[in-house]
Amino acid sequence: MKHFFFLRKIFQSLLITILFASIISAQTVKFGDNIGTKSNVLVSNGNTIKIEYTFGGYNTETIKINGKEYINISAPGMSQLMEKGYPQLPVFKKSVVIPDLPAMNVRVLESDYFESTTAPVMPSKGHFTRDIDPNSVPYIFADAYRTDALYPQKNVSLDEPYIVRDLRGCVVQFNPVQYNPVKNTLRIYRRMVVEVYPDNSKSSVNPFYRLFPLAKVDYDFAGIYRELFMNYGVGSTRYDSIPEPGRLLVIYASQYASAIMPFVQWKQSRGLTVLTADYPATTGSGSAAIKNYIQNLYNTPEKVTYIVLVGESDQIPTLLGLSESAPSDPCYVKLAGNDAYPDAFISRISCQTISNLNYVITKLIKYERDVQMGAPWYKQALGVASNEGAPTPDSLRANWLRDTLLLHGFSQVDKQYQSWWTIPGIQSSINSGKSLINYIGHGSRTSWGTINYGVSNIYQLTNGWMNPFIIDVACVNGNFTLAECMEEAWLRAGDTINPKGGIGAFGASTNASWVPPCDMQTHSNYLLAHQYRKTTGAICFFGIMSAMDIWGGSTGEGLKIMEQYNIIGDCTTLLTFGVPLGPAISHTPLPNTENLNGPYVVTAAITPANAPLIPGATKLFWTRASVFSDSITMNNTGGNTWTASIPGNSAPALYKYYIKTRDTMQRNAFAPGGAPVNYYSFIASSDTSKPVITHTAIGNTPKSQWPITVNATATDNIGIDSVWVKWYKNNTYNIKRFKLNSTGGNNYSAPFNSTQAEVVYGDTIYYRIFARDNSSAHNMDSTQLYNFAIINQTNFYIGNGTNSSNYPFTTYWMDGRTDMLYTASELAASGAGFGTVTKIGFNVITADPAPMNGFKIKFQNTSATTLNGFVSTGWTNCYDGVYTLPGIGWQMITLQTPFVWNGTSNLLIEICYNNSAYTQYSPVYSTAISGMTWGQYTDLPTGDGCIDLSTGSLQAYRPNIGLTITSVQAEEQQVGKLPTSFVLSQNYPNPFNPVTKINFDIPKQTFVAVRIYDILGREIKTLVNEMKQPGSYSVAFNASEFASGVYFYRLETPGFTDVKRMLLIK
């Protein structure tokens, strides 16, 4: 149905002939030294750039399309124009550094060309994703084939400027071949000189306003600039690189605070400056807060080079890309300018449990630290590829990668291609040891789709600590927002007893296009094979930037590939393929102290790397001044432990120090990295500073979640002695306290020291957090007094079927509308009662990441028992905006306007949306029930699905639903004559289920309490507990959370008490 509709739309807009092609011959046309394009920067003076292009020839393949011969023109080192239906011709694209502020233009200064007749040139099929068989995509011939003119019209053009971290650049496009389809002639430019220059007549796009003058550039990015920009290093466009690695920011989910410390210490010993941030305590909650936190660090003079997120997407959220809403951690590193080029490297260590994270961190550390000198697996790789794709099949592209690796140090690259591949063959190759795997083919979230090698196979590997890095060209292998994807499995598989899997993977979270990711993979392999870049972040992200230059920069395919490709693993991992890094130093810096006399004992763990340390070469350098003039030889006190003591001088002082060692392979190691420019420091002085406490206030809390946990961070220049909470309920009659326990770093946490039976709905909890430091003065501080209420908010679920329903998220279509009816008896059976609906949710089977625009949720109380069409009146609009399913399982949507369900009517719900494009279904679990769901979906070219879908039909399955309901204590003051005495009336109705009303009269102003008791005399609920004016009152009691039986209600005032009995029958 959908495929027919899609084709019908194409036929309405284009005249198509479906043609089939086959390659029948190939040849090389050469008229220079080498085929392809060479570029040479003649001038680059910080203002204008002159570039000389020479084009020496090309390759042709003769292809039959529907019996007629056409040629495909290509050249090594060049991409091709891929506008659907237009001639597919070679093109050369590469960036130049341009000035920070002006608009830029380009002009031709010199050219040399000739013309020749040719066979017809084949049209491009355009870009399409790898879930589509290339042979199913038709060739079409656009109007250009009927136009007597050259295509493309221009020989040279500029893309819009972009900013990549330190520099502003733009892509220069050189088209050496132009084609006239009517005359079947080629115009070929053998040489051309062009000038890129500032053009004051144009408005500037994406100017670069610097926060700080540029003096030096990051080491990893310096190498990227040399490859990315033709003119980097020419004239004034070269900057010295910082010798040490850039700063690393580790953002971790709170529960991993302790588990990440070995990772942090190892990276510090490698020389990186490591910053850590707790999510959400430090960064703030939500993806926008994370982006802002990273941006603020980037805006400092030191910037940030690497970001590692530690946690799954439901623990640390990702962003959604602009191109197609792809789950996209790289969107966090769009940090300079308004373009999409990444300005830092980012990856995600995605683990499910603390024990799995401990193993993954062990794997990452061992990979860098415990290098197996001479082990053959470091120089061996595996290529897995389909045989699809025309005129360039995936297997040919895999052979190109293989050639690159074998020409630059790899001794063996196994081939598992579609013509002969087997799953046992792939397993055997990986188990024997491979450092790199390239895959090109179809994919699903959990497998290499062409061969169906997937997650279960990864978990069956026996490759031990020989862990490869995987570069995937496939659809959705890297969709980490749902259940475990293939790239996550590579990282997670195994444990410390039975290690296996990979060291990391680079894959797409949405459907990958056919060609652009191959260009990324090609350049990443080129960098890796030559060892021009060594970190996974630099290798992968520069591969992306190279592809962006070719395929649209910050638009189109360039934007898409940048946003959809994520590194699962550690972007600082060094892929050195058996070359050890040198000794590793791990040290916990000394804290501030009130000890003025010393000594101050410095302890470090120093791990050799395939070579012993030189005796006497492990030293502690220290000073109380600005220059390091003193050093102490450190002593080995056992194993890898080394110590030395800094003397005190009985006076307050700032001490600075660092550690240096050297091994017999003449490799130095420093702690901290970048010493002596970087160093550790501590202050010896008396302390008067109070601790600093950070806490996010607790909001109103359902009784079912009591006792809730208090989380806080506490920091101090000397150190924290203890953190605790003082609290009380309603009044200060009974003040309690409890200790917060350290959960790692500066984080503290503990639940209230209470039980559920000790609170009732309407109670107010007041609390304050205290902290005391380790100083001799025991400095102490506290937060403000916080408070929150205990509320009657509970989740209720209706339906337990396991059928799949495409309603209400029918996003395979552009527009959808669903009405769903749930009876009062069903709601009551689930335990729900009269109250305010604040959230609605569905149990999602598969979640499409694309947003639903014009998304609306409507409610109404109704007497209807079945549906026979859409209901158009009586609605309360509770949600109106854009909604994206965050994942699978129960997904609750917070209503913008809560809805009051009266407790007796049936509940009717409508969900609709209005998209401008379709993606895929997001089915939910449902229950077979007739007459309760009415739905319709279609692709409306105009209009709104919430308004214009009006027919629809009954559906056999009704979605299972979850509702969050806050019970309402409906208290009313009756208008009329003031009462003359205290009266407590019998409740009505009685017996009742689940709501009844209790009436009482108050003749004078007084304090009034109305409480409910069970048959044993235990107080279970407080309905009223406050000062009242004279009058008649009615209060509702909702017993939805209680069992059937006899209950008592009691009215208490100073001088009057009365008790009555009531019966709850469910």
N, C-alpha and C positions, 0 to 999 in steps of 0.2 A: 504493500500500500504506500509506504513512505517513499520507497525507491521509485515507484511509478510517478508519484507527485513530483519528486525531485527532477526526474527526466522531463516530465511535462513542462516544468518551468524553464528548463534549458531550451527545449524545442521552441518555446514561445519567444525566446530572446535571441537565438542564434540559428543559422542554417548550418546543420551539421551533417557530415557524412562520416559514418563509423568505418575506419580504415584499419587494416592490419599490416604490420611492417615486418620485414625480415632483412638482416644484413647480408649483402651478397659480395662485397669487395671493399678493400681499403687501400689507400696510398698516401704518400707524403709529398707535399708541394713545398720546395725549399728554394729561397732566393737570397738567403743571407747566411751568416756563419752558423746560426742555430735557429731551429724553429721556435716559435713563441716570441714573447716580448721581453726586452731588457729595458730597464729605466736607469737614468743617470742624472743625479741632481747637479746642475751646473752652477746655480747660485742659490743661496739661502742666507739672507742677511737680517732676519728678524722682521722683515716687512714683506718682501716679495720672494717667490720661489720660482726658479726656472728649471724645467725638467725636459730631458731629451729621451724620447722613446724610439727604440728600433725594433722592428718586427721582421723576423727572418723566415717565416713560413708557417705551415699548418698541416694538420692531418685531415684526410677526408675518408668517410665511410659511405659507400653507396648502399642505400636502403630502398627496398621496394615497399611502397605504400599502395595497397590495392592494385598491384600490378604495375605501377608506374615508378620509375627510378628517381630518387632524390638523394642529395648528399648531406651528410652531417659534417660540419666544419668545426674542428676543435684544435687546441694547441696546449702543450704541457705548460703548467704554471699559470694557466688562464681559466677563468670560469666561462660560462656561456649566458647570453641573454635568454631569459626564460619567461617572456611574456606570452601567455597562452594564445596560440594561433598565429604568432608572428615568427619570422625567420630566426632560427637558433644559430647565433653567431658568436665567435669568441670575443671576450672582453677582458681587459686588464684593469683591476681596481686596487689601489693602494693609497694609504693615508699620508698626509704631510702635516707637520706642525705649522700652525698659523698664529698670527698675533692674537692677543687676548680679546680685543674689543671690536675691531671693525668688521663690516660685511666684506665678504670676499667674492672675487669673480675669476674667470679664467679666459685666456685668449690664446689663439694659435699664432706663433711668431714665424715658424718655418714648417714646411711640409714637403714630402716627396712621395708621390703615389703613381700607380699605374692601374689600368683597367683591363679586364679579360672576360671572355664569355665563360659561362659555367652551366653545369646541369642545375636543375631546380634545387633550391636549398630547402631542407625539411623544416616544417614548423615545430615550435616547441609545444609540448603538452602542458606546460606551466607547472606550478607547484601543486602537489597533492600529498596527502599523508600516507604513512606506511601501513595503515590498515586497509589500503586500497591496492588491488592488483594492477600494476602498470598496464598490463595487456588489456584491461577492461576500460582504460581511459582512451577516448577517441582522439584522433588528430582532427583539428579543425583548421580552416584557412580563413584568417581575418581579412578585412578590407585591404590590408597592405599588399596582398597577393594580386589584387586587381588594380593597383595604383602604380602609375609610371613615375616612381620616385625612389630615391635611395632610402634604405632603412639600415641602421638608425639614421636620423636626420643629422645629428651632431657627432663629431669625432671625439670631442672631449667635453666633460661636464663635471660639476662639483655637487656632492651631496651636502646636506645641511651640516654645519659645524657641530661637533660634540666635544665634551670635556671628559678626559680620562685622568682623574686624580690630579696631576700636576700640570697638564698641558692641554691646550685647545687644538683640535685637529679637524680635518675634513678629508673625505675620500675623493680622490681624483679618478675619474673614469675615462679610460682611453679605449676607443672603438676603432681598431685598425682595419676592420673589414666592413664595408657597406655593400648592400645587395639591392639590385633593382629586379623585383620579381617578374615584371612585365617583359623586360628585355633580357632577363637572365644574364646580367653582367655583375661582376664584382669590381668594386673600387678598393684597392689595397694600398694602405699607407706603409711604406717601408721605413720612413723616418718622420718624426714630428717633434718640434720644440714648442712647449707651451709655457705660459707664465701665469702663475696664481698671484693675484695682487689685491690690495684693499680697494674697495669700490665705495666711495663716499656717497654715491647716488642711490645706494640701496640701504634698506633698513637692516641693522645687524640682527642676526639670529644667534641665540645662546651665547652672549658675551660672557667672558670669564672675569668676574670681579673677585680678586684675591683678598683673602683675609690676612695673609702674611706674604712677604716677598719670598720668591722661590730662590733658595740657595743650593740645596741638595735634594736629591730624590731617593726614594726607597730602593734598596738593593734589588729586590725582585722586580720592581717596576722599571728600573733602569734597563734591564735586559729586555723587558717587554717593549719599551719605547724604541730600542734599537731595531727590533724586528717589525714593529707596527708602523713606524714613520720612515718614509724614504729619506727625509732630510734630517733625522735626528743625528747629532754629532757633526753636522755641517754648519759652518759659520757660528752663529750665536745660539744654536739650538742643542747644545750639549751641557749637561750639568753633572757634577761629580755625584756619585752614589754614596749613600751612607754605608759604611762597611758592615755594620751588624744588621741582623734581620729587623723588620719593623715590629711594631707592637701587636700583641695577640690579645684579643678580648674573648673570654670564655663566658657565655651566658648560660647558666644552668638552671634547671628546674629545682625548686627548693629541696626536694627529697634527695638530690644528688650532691648536696653540699660537701659531704665527707668523701664520697666516692671519687670525686674529680681531683682530689688533692695530689695523688701520685702523678696524674697527667700534667697538672700545673707545675709540679716540681721538676718533672722531666723536661718540660719545655723551657723552664728557667735554666736548667743545667745546659741545655742546648744553646743558650745565649739569647733567647727571646725575652723581652719584657712582657710579662703576663699580667693582664688585668682580669678580675673576675667580677661577675654581677649576678646576683640572685634574682631569678624571675619567680614571682612578680615583686618581691620585697624591695629590690634595688632599682629595677628598671621601670617599675610601674606595670600595670596590667593591660594586656592587649597588644596587638601587633603595632598599633600606632605609637604606643609608648616605647616599644623596643626600637622602632625606627628612629624615634626622637633621641633615645639614649645613645644609639650608635652615631647619629648625626652630630650630637654635641661633642662626642669624643673626636670625631673626624675633624671638627672645626677648631680643635686645639692645634698649636704649632707641631706637636709630635704626631698628630693624626692617629689612625689605627690602620693596620695593613691586613690583619687576619681576624676573622670572627668565626668562632666555633660555637654552635648551639648544641647544648646537651639535653636531649629529651625528645620524645615523640611530638607530633604536631598538636596533640591534645594537651601536652604539658607545656610546650613553648609554641605559640601559634606562628604560622607562616603568613606571608602576604599573598595576594592574588595578582597575577600579571594583568597589564592593561590590554595585551593583544587578544587573549582568549581565556582570561581568568585562570591561568595555570597556577597551581600551587608553586610558589616561587620564593625561596630564600634569597636568591640573587637580587630580588627587588629591594632588599634591605641595604644593598651596597650601591644603589643609585644615589650618590652622595654629592656630586659636583655638577652644576649645570642642570638643564632640563632635558637631557638626553638619557639614553638607556645604557651607555657604555659603563661597565662596572668600575668603581673607584677603589675597591678593596676586594679581598677574597673571602668567601664564606662557605661553610659546610655545616653539616648536621650529624652529630653522633646520636643516632636514633636507636635507643634501647628501651626495652619494656620493663625491666626490673633492675634493682641495684646490683644483684648478682651478675646479670648479663652485662651491665656496664663495667663492673670490675674486670670481667673477662676481656671485653673489647679494649679497655684501656691497657690491660696487660699485653694484648696483641699489638696495639699501636706502639707501645714502648719497646717491646722486644724486636719489632720490625726494624726500628732505627738503631737500637742500642746493641742488640746481640747479633751483629752481622756475622754470617758464616763465610769466612774468607775462602775464596776459591770454589764455593758451592756452584755447580753448573746451572741451577734453576734460575739464578739471577739473570742469566743471559739467554733465557728461553721464553718464548711467548706462544700464544695460541690465537689463531684466527678462525672465527665461526661465521659463515655467511650463507645467505640464500643465493640462488642462481637467477633471481628475478631482477628486472630493471633493464630498460632498453633506451639508448644503445649501449649503456654501460652497466652490466650486471653487477650485483653486490660482490660476487666472487672475484671479479676482476679488480674491484676497488680493494678488496682484502689482499689480493696479491700485490697491489701497489704498496700497501702498508707493510706487507711482509718484506718486499724488496728494500724499503727504507730501513727497517730494523736490521736485516742481514748485512746491509752495506755499512752499518755503523755499530758494530760490536756484538750483535746478537749472534749466537752460534746455531740456534735452532728455532724455527717458527712453525709449529704444527698447523696443518690445514684440516679443518672439518667443514667441508662445503656441502651444499644441498645434494649434489649428485651422489655423494657416498657417505655422508655423515651418519653417525650413530650416537645414541646417548652413551653407551659403554665406551665408545671411542673418546668422547669429550671427557667423561669421568677419568679415564685412564690417563689422558694427557694432563689434566689438572692435578691428579694425584701424584704424578711423577715429578711435579714441581714446575710452575710457571710464574713469572713475575708480572706478566701483562696479558690481558685477554682483550681482543677487539671483537665485537659482535656487530654484524650488519644484517638486518632482516626485519621480519615482522615481529611484533611483541604484544604481550598483554601485561597486565599489572604484575602477574606472578610467573611469567615464563617468556622464553624466547619462542615466539609463536610458531615460527616456521618449522621447528623441530620438536616443539613442546618440551624443551628442557627448562625445568622451573625450580621453584622453591624447594620442593621435596627432594630433588636431585642434589641441590646444594647441601642440604642437611645430611645427605648420605656420603659426602666426600670424605676422604681420608688423607688429605694433603698436609695435615699437621700445621707447623708454623711456616710453611712455604706459601705465603698468602699473596695472590696477585692483585693488581689494580685493574679494574674493568672499565672500559670505555664502550658504551652502548649506543648504537644507532638503531633505535627501535621505538615503538609506541609504548608509552605509559609504564615502562619498566621501573621508573622512578617516581610513581605516584604514591608518596609516603603519607598521604592524609587519610587513607582508608586502612584496611587491615594490612598485614605485613606484605610489602612489595618485594620484588626480586632484588633491588639494590640494597634494601635493608637486610634481606636474608644473607647476602654475601658477607655483610659486616657482622651480623649477630651469630651466625651458625657456629656451633661448637661450644666448648668450655675449656678451662685450663687443663683438664685431664685429657680431653679429646679435642684438641684445636683443629680448626678447618676453616674453609671459606676464603674470603678475600680480605684485603686491607682497606678497601674502599671501592666505590663505584660512582660513575658519572652517567646519569640517565635522565630521560625526559619524563615529566609528570603528566604530559598530555600527548596526543598523537603527534609523532615527529613527522616532518616533511621528508620527501624522498632524497633530495640532494643536499640542502644546506648543512644538515648534521654531518654528512660525510666530509665536507670541507673542514668542519671543526675537528673531526677525528683525524683527518690527514695532517693538519697542522700540529695538533697535540702530539701525534706520534713523531713528527719531524723534530719538535722541540725535545721530546723525551729521548729519542735515539741519539741526538747530538749532545744531550745533556746541557743544552742552552738554558733550560730552566729545570729545576729539580723538585720543587714542591708541587703537590697535586693541585693546589690552588692556582699557581702560576701556569702550569701546563694546561689545565682545563680552561681557565678563564681567558688565557691568551688564544687558545683554540677558538673560543667563542668570539672574541674580538676580531679575529681574522675572518671568521664567517660573517660577522656583522658588516665588515668592510665590503664584502662581496655581495651580500644579499639585503641591502637596504638600510644598514646602520640602525638607527633608532625607530625604524618603521618596518612594516611588512614582515618578511621572513627573518630579517635581522633582529627585530624586537622580539619576535616569537621565540627564536632559539635562545636568546639571552635569558628570557623569563622562564622557559620551561625546563632548562637543564640544571639539575641540582647535584652537588657532591654529597653523597652519603659516606661519612667518614671524617677525617681530619685534614683540613686544607693545608696544614703545615707539614704533613708527612713528606719526608724526603725520599724520592724515588731514585736512589743513588746506585741501585743494582749491584750490591756487594761491596761497595767502597765504604769502609767504616768512617764514622764521623769524628772519632777521637774520644778521649775520656769524657765522662759525664759527671758533673758536680751537682749534687742535690744538697740544699742548705736551707734551714728555716731561720730567717733573720732574727737577730736579737731584739727583744722589745725594749722600750724605754724603761729606765730603772731609777730608783732612789738611792742605790748603792753607789757612793762616790769614790770608794776606795778600790773597787775591783777585787780580784781580776774578773774579766768578762770572758767566759769560756765560749769559743766558737767551735762548733762541731759540724762536720760535713761528711756526707757519704760520696765517695769518689769511685766510680766504676770504670775500670780500664776497658778499652775496646780493642781486643785482639793484639795488644802489645802492653808490656808492663810500664809502670810509671818510672821515670828517671829518679833515682834516689836523691833526696834533697831538693827536688825541683817543685815540691808542693809547698806553697808559701801563702801566708796571710799578710796582706799589706794593709796598714792602718795609719790613721792620723787624727789629730785634734785640730789641725790647721786646714789650709786649702790645698796643700800639695802632699802626696803620699811619699813620705821620706823614710818610713820605718817598715820593716818586714820581719816576720817570724816564720821559721821553718816549722811546718806542721808535723805532728807525730802520728804515725799509724798505731792506733790503740786496739786494733783487732779487725780482721776482715777488711771491709772497705771504709771503715770509720777513721777519720782524721780529725785531730783537735789541736788547738793552740789558744793561748790566753792573751788578751789585751790588758795591759796594766792600767790601773786607775791613778789619779793624782790628788784625790781628796777634795777636788773642786768641781763645781758644775761644769759640764762640757758637752759639746756635740762630737760624737765619735763617728768616723767614716772608715769603711773597710771593704776589701774584696779578696777573693781567693783565686789563685792561679796554679795550674799544674801543667806538666809536659810529659809525654810518653816517649818511648824509644823510637817511634816512627816520626819524631819531631813535630807532633801535633799538640798545640796548646789548647787549653780549655780554661774558661773564666766563669766565675760566678760573682755578681750577675753578668749576663751577656753584655758585651760592649764596655766592660771595665778597661781602664780606670775612668772613662767618661761617666759610666754608670757605676754606682756603688751602693752598698748597704749603709744604713746609718741608724744610730740610736742616741737618745739624750740621757745623760746621767744628771739628775737634778731632783730636788724636792718637788712634789706635785700638788697643785691646787685645782687642777682642771676636773670638772665633773664629767661623768659619762654622758654620752649622747645616745638617746633612745629614739628609734624610729618605729612607728607602728601605724598600720592601717586599721581604722576603727571598725569594730564588728557591727554589722547591720542587724536589723530585727531578725530574730532567729526562731524558726519553728521549734515547738516543744520536742518534736521527734528528733531534732538534731542536738538537743541538750544532753550532756554538757559539751559546749562548743570549745574549740581549741583557740588559745591566744598565741599569736605569732608576733615576734618583735625582733629587731636588731639592736644590739647595744655595742658601742665602741668606746674605747678610752685609750689615751696615750700610754698608760701604764699597763692596762689590762683589766678585764672585768673579773670581779670576785663573785658576784651573784646577781641574779635578776629575779624579781618576784612580782606578784600581783596582789593587791588588796581590793576586796569587792564586798558589796552587800546587795540585798534584794529589797527594793521598795523604800526602805528607810535604814538608818544607821544603827538600829537596835542590835543587829548581829553582824559584825564585820569579820570576814574571813580572809585568809591569805594562803597562797600556794606558790611554790617555786617554779620558775620556768627553767627547763633543762636545755643545755647546749646541744644543738643539732648539727654543729659544724660551722667553722668560720665565726662570724659574729651573730649567728642566728640562734634564737631561743624560742622554745615552744612548750606548751603543756595545756591540757584541758582544765576547765574549772573543776575544783574539788567539790562536786555536787552530784546528785542523781536526778533522773527525770521526775521522780516522785516529789522532789522538793520544790518544783516550780509549777505554776499554773498559767494559763493564757492570761495575758494582761499584766503579768509581773514585769517590772522594770529592773534591769540589772545595771548597777553602777560599778565601775572599776577604774583602777589607776595602776600603771606599771612603774616599778621602781628598779633602779640599778645602783650598785655600789662597786667602786673600783678597788684595785689591789694596793693602792698607796697606803702609806702609814697613817694618813689622815682619813682613810676610808671615805673619800668623797662620794657623795650620793646625789642623785637627782631623780625626778619622776615626771611622768607625762601629765597632761591635763586629765580631768575626770571625764571619762567616756560613759555613755549609757546606751542601752538598746532594750527592746521589748521582746518578751516571749509571745509568739503569735501562733495561732492555730492554722498553720499552713501545711497541707499534706498533698502528696501526689496520689492520684487515683487512676487506675487503668481499666479500660473497658475493651474486651476482646482478647482472646488468647490463641487465635488461629495462626497457622503457619503458612497460609497461602500467600502468594505474591500478588500485590495490586499495584498497577501503575498510577492510580489516583492516590493523592491529589497532585503529586509532582510529575506531571506528564510532559516533561521537558524535551522529549523527542519531538515535540511539536511546539510551535511558537506561542500558542495560546491554549489555555486550559481553564476549566471551571468545574468544581466539584461541590455538591451539596451532600452532607452526611447527617443522619438523624440518629440520636441516642436517646433511649427512653429514660424517664425518671426512675423506673424500677431498676434498670441496669446501673444507673449512677448510684442509687441507694445501695444496691448489692455490692458495689465496689467499696462502699463505705463513705461515699460523698454525701454531703448535705448542703443545706442553704448556705451560700457563701459567694465569695468573689473569685472568679477564675482569673488568674494572673499569668498562667503559661499554658500552652498547648503543645503536644508533642506526638511524634510518630516514630515507630521502630523501623529504621531505615535499613534496607538490605544492601543496596548499592547507591552511593552518593555521587551525583554528577557535580563537579566543582563550579559549573557556570552559574552566575547569579540569575535569579528570577526577578525581572523588573515589573513594576506595577503590581507587586505582590500584595494581596489583600486577604485578611481574615475577618469574617463577620460571624456574629452570634445572634440568636434570638431564642427566648422561651416560647414554646409552642404546644398546642394540644394535638397537633398532627401525629399520626401513628405510622403512616407510610408516606412515601414520596411518589408523585406521578408527574413531576416536572420541576424545573427550577423555580424557586421562590424569589419573587422580585421585591417584596415589601417587608417592612417590619424589622429590618436589620439594624444592629449596632455595629459600626465599623470599629474594630479593635486593633487592626494593624494595617498600615498602608505605607509601602516603601519598597526597598530592594532586600531580598533574602537569598542567602547562599547556604546550602546544607553543609555543615562543618564536617560531617563524617557519617559513619554507619552507627547502628544501635539507636537507642532512644535519644532523639534530638528535640529538646524543648525550646520553644519560641516564646520569648517574653512579650506579652501583649503591650502595645503602646497605651491602649485604653482598656483597663480590666473590665470584665463583664460580670454582673451579678446574676447568678442562677438562683431562682427562687426556691429551689428544693423540692418542688412538686411538679413542675411542667417538664415536658420533654425538651431536649436541647438540640437545636438545629445549628449546624456550622457550615459555612461556605468558605472555600479557598479558591482563589483565582489568580491569574497572572497574565501579563501582556509582554512577551518578548519579541525582539526583532530578528531572532535567529533561533534555530533549534540545535540541540546537542544530543543528549541521550536520556533514556528514562532513569528515574531514581525510585525504584519500586520500594514499597513498604510492606510489612507483614499485615495480613488482614484475615477476617473471619467470614466464612460463607453465611450470608443472611440476606433474605430477599426483601425488596421494597424499601431499603434504608439508605441507598447510595444512588445519586443521580449525577452523571458526568458527561462531559463532552470535551474533545480536543480537536484542533485543526491548525493549519497555518493560515492566519488571516493576513493578507497583503496590506490591509489598512484596518483601522478600528482597534478595539480593545476587547480581549477575551472576557473580561469581567462584565462587559455590557453587551457585546455583539454575539456571544454564544448563548443561544436561547432555546435550542431544541434538546439535544442530548438524549440519553437513554438510561434505563435502570442498569445497575451493575450487580453482578452476582456476589461480589465480595465487598465488605465494608472495612476500611482501614481500622486496625486497632489504634486506640487513642489513649494518650496520657493527659491528664489535667492537673494543674496545681491550683488548689482551692484554699483560700483563707476563709475560715468560718466567720460568719457575721453574727455578732451579738446585737440583735435588733432591739434597741431600747427606745420606747416611745413615751413621751409625757402626754397624758390625756388632757384635753382642753375642757374646762367646765368649772363647776363649783368646787372650791377647795374642800378637801376632806376634813372631818372633825376628830378622827381617831386613826390609830395605826390599824391597818388591815392587810392580811396576807390571804389572797384568794386561792381557790383550787386551780391548778393548772388546766389548760384546755388546748387541744384535746387530751383526754386521759382515758385509756391508754393512748400512747402516741408512738410514731415512728417517722423520721428521727427527730422532728422539731415540734416543740410545744411552747406555749406562751404562759408566763407567770405574771400575774397582776398584783400590785401592792399599792397601798395608800400611805402617804406621809403627811401628817397635819402641821408640821412645823419644820423649820430648817434644822437638820441634824445630820450626823454621819450615818450612812446606811451601808450594810453589807448583805448581799444575797449570795449564798453558797450552796453547792450541791454536794451530797454525801452518798456513798454507796451503802449497801446493806450492813456492812461492818462498821459504819460510822466514820469511814475515812473521807476526808475532804478531797474531792476530785476536780472541782472547778469553782472558780469565783466569777459570778456574773456581774456583780456591782460591788464596788469598794471605794466609796467617795462621799463627799458632802453633797446633800440634796436639798433643794428648795421644796416648800410644801407643794403637794400635787399628787395626782394619780399616775402610776407608771406601769408600763408593760415591757417585759424583757423576754427575748426568745432564748430558749435553751436548745442547742443543737447537739444531739447525743450520737452523732454518726460514728464517733470513735469508741463508743462504749457498747458492752454486751447487753442483751436483753435481761430484764430483771427489775427489782424494786429499788427505787432511789428516793432520797429525801431532799427537800429544799428548805432552807432556813433563812428567815429575815431577822437581822439583828440591828438594833439601834440602842443607844444609851437609854435604858429603862424599858425596852420592849423587845421580846423575842417570840417568834412563832415558827413552828415546823409543820410541814405537810408531806404526804407521801404521794408518789406518782409511779406509774408502771410503763416501762419501755418494752415493746414487743416488736421484734424484727422478723 
